Amino acid sequence: MKKIDVVASATVYDDVSELPSNVQLLMNKAIEARNNAYAPYSKFSVGAAMLLENNQIILGNNQESAAYPSGMCAERVAIWKAGSDFPGVKVKQLAITASSSISKVDRPVGPCGACRQTLSEYEINQKEPIEIYFMGEVGKIVKTESLLSLLPFSFDSTYL
């Protein structure tokens, strides 16, 4: 038996004003998307904004259904829209923000497991990391250099 250590690193910013100006713009787009989310059941709105290598910004937000939980997360809405509208174009950065109409979300909210899996496949296929920035409604922002930092033992098509 051999034990291995898995190490993840991240940069933490105290607020949006500390982000580079291009990332502030991306996060503001994610906030705009979050404000248009359809979340009448969970009351938890999420917005995502993706910067593609062709400088297009793709937005996504969570979309819920009365057949809860058959809705869709913001991150997957955005990545599938990017894949549909711009096939083969690499994703450079992703900004995510979340808020609740029940209580203030004041700590970073990263992608759920299903979104991590979906995003990891795009990152693996494009053979370049995707920078991820995520936050709540206010407060600190976490940045990882790669989606695989959030999913170190990823499952991909090489297992199939």
Legacy VTK file of the C-alpha trace (Angstrom):
# vtk DataFile Version 3.0
C-alpha trace
ASCII
DATASET POLYDATA
POINTS 160 float
0.000 0.000 0.000
1.191 3.474 -0.831
-0.284 6.714 0.435
-0.269 9.747 -1.854
-0.972 13.332 -0.953
-3.325 15.334 -3.123
-2.734 19.055 -2.928
-4.988 21.739 -4.321
-4.060 25.381 -4.370
-6.182 28.462 -4.829
-5.871 32.210 -4.659
-8.388 34.064 -2.511
-9.366 37.672 -3.224
-11.140 39.703 -0.540
-13.647 41.225 -2.966
-14.337 41.892 -6.626
-12.310 45.127 -6.622
-9.101 43.088 -6.148
-9.653 41.062 -9.328
-7.881 41.994 -12.562
-10.113 44.329 -14.602
-10.905 41.685 -17.254
-12.023 39.250 -14.529
-14.105 41.982 -12.848
-15.932 42.351 -16.170
-16.450 38.587 -16.377
-17.720 38.408 -12.785
-20.082 41.332 -13.442
-21.467 39.379 -16.410
-21.927 36.354 -14.109
-23.807 38.597 -11.660
-26.007 39.801 -14.533
-26.715 36.179 -15.469
-27.410 35.298 -11.806
-29.963 38.097 -11.611
-31.841 36.467 -14.517
-31.842 32.936 -13.079
-35.124 31.060 -12.798
-35.030 29.671 -9.249
-38.560 29.877 -7.796
-38.215 26.596 -5.871
-34.743 26.659 -4.310
-34.585 30.472 -4.064
-30.864 29.968 -4.870
-29.735 31.799 -8.005
-26.471 31.052 -9.779
-24.856 32.868 -12.675
-21.918 31.849 -14.821
-19.913 33.731 -17.422
-17.328 32.053 -19.659
-14.622 33.744 -21.645
-13.780 31.834 -24.816
-10.509 32.076 -26.718
-12.331 34.035 -29.468
-13.209 36.662 -26.796
-16.902 35.734 -26.791
-18.520 35.732 -23.356
-21.151 33.055 -22.826
-23.650 33.415 -19.978
-25.575 30.753 -18.119
-27.873 30.693 -15.118
-29.715 27.992 -13.251
-33.099 27.018 -14.619
-35.475 25.148 -12.313
-38.599 23.124 -12.981
-41.657 22.213 -10.940
-40.453 18.638 -11.455
-37.700 19.567 -9.019
-34.768 18.738 -9.224
-34.888 18.318 -13.002
-33.561 21.819 -13.629
-30.099 22.699 -14.831
-27.107 24.437 -13.222
-25.686 27.694 -14.560
-22.269 26.230 -15.324
-23.667 23.439 -17.506
-26.049 25.832 -19.262
-23.034 27.995 -20.163
-20.618 25.212 -21.183
-23.188 23.470 -23.359
-24.149 26.772 -24.979
-20.452 27.426 -25.671
-20.069 23.920 -27.112
-23.190 24.329 -29.223
-22.567 27.842 -30.539
-18.746 27.692 -30.747
-17.693 24.060 -31.182
-13.971 23.536 -30.755
-13.375 27.009 -29.291
-11.474 26.776 -26.011
-12.793 28.081 -22.705
-10.233 30.327 -21.004
-11.992 31.521 -17.847
-15.184 30.888 -15.915
-16.739 33.177 -13.303
-19.482 31.881 -10.993
-21.613 33.720 -8.428
-24.542 32.641 -6.273
-27.172 34.369 -4.151
-30.260 33.409 -2.209
-33.515 35.254 -1.607
-33.633 33.551 1.820
-30.252 34.589 3.254
-27.100 36.424 2.198
-24.512 34.146 0.551
-21.241 35.570 1.856
-18.821 32.744 1.088
-17.608 31.320 -2.233
-19.828 28.747 -3.950
-17.962 26.372 -6.253
-19.463 24.164 -8.949
-21.475 21.115 -7.878
-20.194 17.621 -8.620
-22.133 17.225 -11.881
-20.827 20.564 -13.145
-17.265 19.674 -12.134
-17.524 16.458 -14.156
-18.928 18.225 -17.216
-16.420 21.084 -17.062
-13.519 18.678 -16.535
-14.331 16.901 -19.786
-14.159 20.177 -21.693
-10.873 21.062 -19.981
-9.367 17.630 -20.715
-10.541 17.718 -24.350
-9.142 21.194 -24.985
-5.812 20.226 -23.364
-5.623 23.591 -21.606
-6.728 24.582 -18.125
-9.797 26.679 -17.452
-9.287 29.352 -14.776
-12.228 29.266 -12.373
-13.327 32.216 -10.197
-16.202 31.679 -7.785
-17.947 33.705 -5.116
-21.206 34.052 -3.242
-23.269 37.199 -3.483
-20.628 39.241 -1.654
-17.255 38.663 -0.081
-14.265 36.586 -0.989
-13.566 35.147 -4.431
-11.642 31.904 -4.940
-9.542 31.382 -8.058
-8.201 28.027 -9.206
-5.858 27.682 -12.169
-7.706 24.625 -13.442
-11.018 22.840 -13.032
-9.039 19.680 -12.315
-7.793 21.387 -9.128
-11.369 20.955 -7.893
-11.606 17.374 -9.137
-8.192 15.728 -8.750
-9.313 12.131 -9.414
-11.356 12.898 -12.492
-13.217 10.377 -14.629
-12.922 10.856 -18.375
-13.369 9.011 -21.666
-10.053 7.173 -21.310
-11.811 4.857 -18.815
-14.478 3.850 -21.337
LINES 1 161
160 0 1 2 3 4 5 6 7 8 9 10 11 12 13 14 15 16 17 18 19 20 21 22 23 24 25 26 27 28 29 30 31 32 33 34 35 36 37 38 39 40 41 42 43 44 45 46 47 48 49 50 51 52 53 54 55 56 57 58 59 60 61 62 63 64 65 66 67 68 69 70 71 72 73 74 75 76 77 78 79 80 81 82 83 84 85 86 87 88 89 90 91 92 93 94 95 96 97 98 99 100 101 102 103 104 105 106 107 108 109 110 111 112 113 114 115 116 117 118 119 120 121 122 123 124 125 126 127 128 129 130 131 132 133 134 135 136 137 138 139 140 141 142 143 144 145 146 147 148 149 150 151 152 153 154 155 156 157 158 159
